[in-house]
Amino acid sequence: MPRPKPKPKRKAKGRDKVTIKIPRELYRRLTTLIEGTGFGSVTEFIIYVLRDLAAGGKLEQEAGLSPREVDLIRNRLKSLGYLE
């Protein structure tokens, strides 16, 4: 009786990468944001931003935000549609 042929091995394609999911609306906004820039895709832009952030080695926490800063952030989030 002949032996069954072994299944072909799948290539290790993409093993050095992972998928990160973001909200579709954020993706659409980033698409608009990068128009006319040197970034060829949203993925390229996100990688650039995350590498820049990670280059610092760690996230530093400040003592806190002032009430004015909190208001500015809230207003910005509202204008972007994240808060009502």
N, C-alpha and C positions, 0 to 999 in steps of 0.2 A: 504494500500500500504506500503510495507516494506521500511525502510530507506536505502539509499545506505551505504555500508560499508565505513568507513573513510579510506583514503589512509594511508599506514604505514608511520610514520615519518622517515625521513632520519636521520641517526646518525650524530652527530656534528663532525664527523671525520675530522681532519685536520683544524679545525677552529682556532687553535692556531698557524698555519703556513701560510705563503704566498709563492707564486711562484715568483722567480726573474729570469728574462731571461737574458742570456749572449750569445754572439756570439758563434756559434758552433765551430769555429776554436779555440777560447779561451778555450772552454771546452776540446777539443782534446789535446791542449797543457798542460792544467792542469792535464789531465789524465796521460800524459807522465811524467810530473813533479813529481807526487806523487808516481810513481812506486817505490817500494822498501822502502817506508816510512811506518809509522804506520797508515796512513790514509786509511780507507777502501773505500772511495769514494771521488769524486770531491766535492760533497755536504758537506761531513764532513770537508774537507780541507777549503772550503769557509766559513763555519760557524766558524771554528777555527780562520781564518784570520780576519773576521769581528768582532768577539768577542774581539780579541786582540786589534784591532783598536778602537772599541767602549769603551774599558776599560779606555782609556785615558780621556773620557768625552767630548772631543771636538777636532776638527782638528785645529791645530795651523798653522797660516800662517807666513811664514818667510818673511823677508824684500824683498826677491827676489832671483833669481838664477843668478849666475855669467855667463858670456858668455861661459866659459868652461863647466859649468854644463849643460847649454842648449845644447851645442854640444854633450856632452856625452849622454844626454837623446835622442836626435835626432838619434844618431848613434845606440843606443840600440833599439829604436822603428823601425828603418830600418831593423836591423838584425832580429827582430821578425816578420817582414813582415807587420807592421802597416803603414809604410811610404815607399814611393818609391823614 
